[in-house]
Amino acid sequence: MDTPDDTPPRTSTIYDVARRAGVSIASVSRVLNGRTSPRPETRARVLAAVQELGFVPDGAARALSNRLKEVVGVVYRRQSDVPRDEFSEEAESLMFIDVINRGIEAGARMRGFDLLMSSVDVYDHGPQNRIMSIAGKSDGLILHDQVLSAADIDRVAQRTPVVTLAGTPTSTSVNIRCDNGAGMRELVTHLLADHGYPTVAYLSGYLDSPDNLARIAAFDAVVAEAGIEPCAGEIWRGNYMAAGGAAVIRHVLAQGTPLPRAIVCANDQTAIGVMYTLAQHGIRVPQDVAVTGFDDIPVARHLHPQLTTVRQPIQKLGATAFDVLYALISGGRRQEPEVVLPTSLVIRGSCGCQVESVPPWEGDN
């Protein structure tokens, strides 16, 4: 015998009306407020959507129909347990995330929106209530890498539009990412085919990160095609931080494990920690060990040697996330579950290539 579902039906919102009618929230607002400006066909579609959804504009809905909050919530992950060492302040300067958020802010400013910024700890597996609270104060949410599970994203998306960055698309949200697979394949092919390095390792990021999983899958595929056995195992597990990269290298050296000829880092911040620690131990880059990154954060071209990496249009990632979210807030229909931006290989000195120094003003994100 079936058990009755006691879950109360979800109350329709002005966003639902806009989506059903295929119009902007502003158009719904004009109809609900009895203004004469909407075209007759627009008014008819809005009123039909209202009737189909059983939408009743309570006080809060009427206020929303008069004026949006013009606020977008942005939530990113941070790591609170960074060890007290030379990278202690790194958690306060998340370079990749900072550049993305700059892009989001630029897009928001152009539309007259403000940002409500918040962070959750990497190891906080229950931030749903706090994020729902942020959703209640916002017209939409941009969630960075794996802030919520797919199921939780779907629940939040029933209340407000959601766009994820470097996550996984769901039936109710849109994901924005770069082409991790193409970028990593181009980078590893360069190391193996152009340099002929016989041994190579991938120093990972967070294991639950879709970006990290895509990059390691591409790394493994290229290495397997070349017939090379990569240096692998838990010892090569990082956390996207310079402190994590440094810790991995110290551990490898302490065990007496031979270093590979090339280390492919999950991101640039990891590579910074790797290069710093290798230098501490008198190991030269690239003469003894080649090191590469991924992202092309601004500091990558100021390292010595300059860092070979895969460039993501980082600031454009943030700007695109806001543009897509704004379209959803305005009642636009979701065209694709995912927007993928291209990457490009940036060859500098850390991989062993003899290249001229790149002026710091070139290749800005």
C-alpha positions in Angstrom: 0.0 0.0 0.0 1.4 3.4 -1.0 2.2 5.8 1.8 0.6 9.3 1.3 3.2 11.9 0.5 2.9 14.5 3.3 5.3 16.9 1.6 3.4 20.2 1.0 3.3 21.3 -2.6 5.8 24.0 -3.5 4.4 27.5 -3.8 4.9 28.9 -7.3 7.0 32.1 -7.5 7.2 35.0 -9.9 10.3 33.2 -11.4 8.1 30.3 -12.3 5.5 32.6 -14.0 8.2 34.2 -16.0 9.7 30.9 -17.1 6.3 29.4 -18.0 5.3 32.5 -20.0 8.7 32.8 -21.6 9.0 36.5 -20.7 11.2 38.6 -18.4 10.4 39.2 -14.7 10.0 42.8 -15.6 7.2 41.9 -18.0 5.5 39.8 -15.3 5.8 42.8 -13.0 4.1 45.1 -15.4 1.2 42.7 -15.9 0.7 42.0 -12.1 0.7 45.7 -11.4 -1.9 46.4 -14.0 0.2 48.6 -16.2 -0.9 49.2 -19.7 2.6 48.9 -21.3 2.8 45.1 -21.9 1.7 44.0 -25.4 -1.6 42.1 -25.4 0.1 38.8 -26.3 2.6 39.2 -23.5 -0.3 40.0 -21.0 -2.2 36.9 -22.2 0.9 34.6 -21.8 1.5 35.9 -18.3 -2.1 35.6 -17.2 -2.2 32.1 -18.6 0.9 31.1 -16.7 -0.5 32.6 -13.5 -3.7 30.5 -13.9 -1.8 27.3 -14.9 0.5 27.6 -11.9 -2.1 28.8 -9.4 0.2 31.7 -8.6 -1.0 34.0 -5.8 1.1 37.1 -5.4 1.4 37.6 -1.6 3.0 40.7 -0.1 6.5 39.5 -0.7 5.7 38.5 -4.3 4.1 41.9 -4.9 7.2 43.6 -3.6 9.3 41.4 -5.8 7.1 42.2 -8.8 7.6 45.9 -8.2 11.3 45.7 -7.9 13.9 42.9 -7.8 16.4 42.8 -5.0 19.1 43.4 -7.6 21.4 41.1 -5.6 23.2 38.0 -6.6 24.6 35.6 -4.1 28.1 34.1 -4.7 29.3 31.2 -2.6 32.8 29.7 -2.9 34.9 27.0 -1.0 37.8 27.9 1.2 40.1 25.8 3.3 40.4 26.8 7.0 43.0 24.3 8.2 46.0 25.7 6.2 49.2 24.9 8.3 51.1 27.8 9.9 54.0 27.9 7.4 55.3 30.1 4.6 51.9 29.7 2.9 49.8 30.6 6.0 48.1 33.6 4.4 47.2 31.7 1.2 43.7 30.9 2.3 43.1 34.7 2.4 44.2 35.1 -1.1 42.5 32.5 -3.3 44.0 33.8 -6.6 41.9 31.8 -9.0 38.7 32.4 -7.2 39.5 36.1 -6.7 39.8 36.6 -10.5 36.6 34.7 -11.2 34.7 36.8 -8.6 36.2 39.9 -10.3 34.5 38.8 -13.5 31.2 38.2 -11.7 31.4 41.6 -10.1 32.1 43.3 -13.5 29.0 41.7 -15.0 26.9 42.5 -12.0 28.0 46.2 -12.1 27.0 46.5 -15.7 23.4 45.4 -14.8 23.2 47.4 -11.6 23.3 44.4 -9.4 25.2 43.9 -6.1 26.9 40.8 -4.9 26.4 39.0 -1.6 29.6 37.0 -1.1 30.0 34.1 1.2 32.2 31.1 1.7 31.9 27.5 3.0 34.7 25.4 4.3 35.9 22.6 2.0 35.1 20.0 4.6 31.7 21.5 5.5 29.3 18.9 4.1 26.1 20.6 5.4 26.0 24.2 4.3 22.5 23.8 2.8 20.6 25.9 5.4 23.0 28.8 5.1 22.9 28.8 1.4 19.1 28.7 1.4 19.3 31.8 3.6 21.5 33.5 1.1 19.1 32.4 -1.7 16.3 34.2 0.2 18.2 37.4 0.1 19.2 37.2 -3.6 17.6 37.1 -7.0 19.9 34.2 -8.0 23.0 32.2 -6.9 26.4 31.5 -8.4 28.0 28.5 -6.7 31.6 27.7 -7.1 33.1 24.2 -7.4 31.1 21.6 -5.5 29.6 23.9 -2.9 26.5 21.8 -2.9 25.6 18.3 -4.2 23.4 18.0 -7.3 20.4 17.1 -5.2 20.8 20.1 -3.0 21.3 22.4 -6.1 18.0 21.2 -7.4 16.3 22.0 -4.1 17.8 25.5 -4.1 17.0 26.0 -7.8 13.3 25.5 -7.0 13.5 28.8 -5.0 15.9 30.9 -7.1 17.9 30.5 -10.3 21.3 28.8 -9.9 24.4 28.8 -12.0 27.4 26.7 -11.0 31.1 27.2 -11.8 33.3 24.2 -12.5 30.6 22.0 -11.2 28.2 19.5 -12.8 25.1 20.5 -14.7 21.7 19.5 -13.3 18.2 19.5 -14.7 17.5 22.8 -12.9 20.9 24.6 -13.1 23.4 25.7 -15.7 27.2 25.0 -15.3 30.0 27.2 -16.6 33.4 25.6 -17.1 36.4 25.6 -19.3 37.5 22.7 -21.6 39.7 20.9 -19.1 40.2 17.8 -21.2 41.4 19.6 -24.3 43.8 21.8 -22.3 45.3 18.9 -20.3 45.7 16.8 -23.4 47.6 19.6 -25.2 49.8 20.2 -22.2 50.7 16.5 -21.6 51.3 15.8 -25.3 53.8 18.7 -25.3 55.7 17.2 -22.4 55.8 13.7 -23.8 56.0 14.3 -27.5 58.0 17.5 -27.7 60.3 17.0 -24.7 60.3 13.2 -24.5 60.1 13.1 -20.7 60.2 9.4 -19.6 58.4 9.8 -16.3 55.6 12.1 -15.3 53.2 12.6 -12.3 49.9 14.4 -11.9 49.6 16.3 -8.6 45.9 16.4 -8.1 43.4 18.9 -6.7 40.4 18.1 -4.5 39.2 14.6 -5.4 35.6 15.7 -5.6 36.3 18.5 -8.0 34.8 17.9 -11.5 37.7 20.0 -13.0 40.3 17.8 -11.3 38.5 14.6 -12.4 38.4 15.8 -16.0 42.1 16.9 -16.0 43.3 13.6 -14.5 41.2 11.6 -17.0 42.8 13.5 -19.9 46.3 13.1 -18.3 45.8 9.3 -17.9 44.6 9.0 -21.5 47.6 10.7 -23.0 50.1 8.9 -20.8 48.5 5.6 -21.6 48.7 6.3 -25.3 52.4 7.0 -24.9 52.9 3.7 -23.2 54.2 5.4 -20.0 53.4 4.3 -16.5 52.8 7.5 -14.5 53.9 8.1 -10.9 50.6 7.7 -9.1 49.0 7.0 -5.7 47.7 8.8 -2.7 51.1 10.4 -2.2 50.4 12.7 -5.2 47.1 14.0 -3.8 47.0 17.8 -3.4 44.3 20.3 -2.6 44.7 23.1 -5.2 46.8 25.1 -2.8 50.5 26.0 -2.8 50.7 24.6 0.7 49.3 21.3 -0.6 51.8 21.1 -3.4 54.7 21.8 -1.1 53.5 19.1 1.4 53.3 16.5 -1.4 56.9 17.2 -2.5 58.2 17.2 1.0 56.5 13.8 1.6 57.9 12.3 -1.6 61.4 13.5 -0.8 61.2 12.3 2.8 60.2 8.8 1.6 63.2 8.7 -0.7 60.9 8.2 -3.8 62.6 9.3 -7.0 61.0 12.4 -8.5 59.5 12.1 -12.0 61.1 14.1 -14.8 57.9 16.2 -15.1 55.2 17.1 -12.6 51.9 18.2 -14.0 50.0 20.2 -11.3 46.3 20.4 -11.1 46.5 24.2 -11.0 49.0 27.1 -10.8 48.8 27.6 -7.0 49.8 23.9 -6.6 52.7 24.5 -9.0 53.9 27.5 -6.9 54.3 25.3 -3.8 56.0 22.6 -5.9 58.6 25.0 -7.4 59.2 26.7 -4.1 59.9 23.4 -2.3 62.0 21.9 -5.1 64.2 25.1 -4.9 64.5 24.7 -1.1 66.0 21.2 -1.7 68.4 22.4 -4.5 66.4 20.7 -7.3 66.3 22.8 -10.4 63.3 23.6 -12.5 63.3 22.7 -15.4 66.8 21.2 -15.6 66.1 18.4 -13.0 62.3 18.4 -12.9 59.9 20.2 -15.3 56.8 21.7 -13.6 53.5 22.8 -15.2 50.3 24.3 -13.9 46.7 25.0 -15.1 44.8 28.3 -15.0 47.4 31.0 -15.9 46.7 33.1 -12.9 48.5 36.5 -13.1 51.4 35.5 -10.9 52.3 32.5 -13.2 54.3 34.8 -15.5 56.2 36.4 -12.6 57.7 33.1 -11.3 61.3 32.1 -12.0 61.3 30.3 -14.3 58.0 31.5 -15.7 55.3 28.8 -15.5 54.1 26.7 -18.4 50.4 26.3 -18.0 47.0 26.0 -19.6 45.2 29.3 -19.8 41.6 29.6 -18.8 39.8 32.8 -19.5 39.3 33.1 -15.7 37.6 36.5 -15.6 35.4 35.6 -18.5 34.2 32.5 -16.6 32.8 34.8 -13.9 31.3 37.3 -16.3 29.7 34.5 -18.3 28.3 33.0 -15.1 26.6 36.3 -14.3 25.3 36.8 -17.8 23.7 33.3 -17.8 22.2 33.9 -14.3 20.9 37.3 -15.3 19.1 35.7 -18.3 17.5 33.1 -16.0 16.5 35.8 -13.5 14.9 37.7 -16.4 12.8 34.7 -17.3 14.9 33.5 -20.2 14.6 29.8 -21.1 17.6 27.6 -20.4 19.2 26.8 -23.8 22.0 24.4 -22.7 22.8 22.8 -19.4 26.5 23.7 -19.7 28.6 26.5 -21.3 32.2 25.4 -22.1 34.9 28.0 -22.7 38.1 27.2 -24.7 41.5 26.9 -23.2 45.0 27.4 -24.7 48.5 26.1 -23.9 50.9 28.8 -22.7 54.5 27.6 -23.1 57.1 29.3 -20.8 60.3 28.2 -19.2 59.2 25.8 -16.5 58.6 22.9 -18.9 62.1 23.1 -20.4 61.4 25.2 -23.4 63.8 28.1 -24.2 61.3 30.9 -24.7 61.6 34.7 -24.3 60.2 36.1 -21.1 56.5 37.2 -21.4 55.9 40.8 -20.4 53.5 40.8 -17.4 51.0 42.9 -19.3 50.5 40.3 -22.0 47.9 37.5 -21.8 45.9 39.2 -19.0 42.9 37.1 -17.9 
